[in-house]
Amino acid sequence: MRYAERITRGPTSQAAAEADALKQHFSDLEIVDLVAEVALVNFTNRVADGLGLEVEPEFATERI
């Protein structure tokens, strides 16, 4: 989760080192999936924010 948070907040000079640390727990393919998923969620949030979209009420209190 720390890795996802760091790459969400913006570019980091530590990304390569943190990705290497993930290799202790995940395969290269799993790391690619993780990065792609984080990027997709960030993209979706930014598009929604940019368009001024509101979260539908039934999802507003949902926690992951």
Buried (B, 14 or more C-beta within 10 A) or exposed (E): EEBBEBBEEEEEEEEEEEBEEBEEEBEEEEBEEBBEEBEEEBEEEEEEEEEEEEEEEEEEEEEE
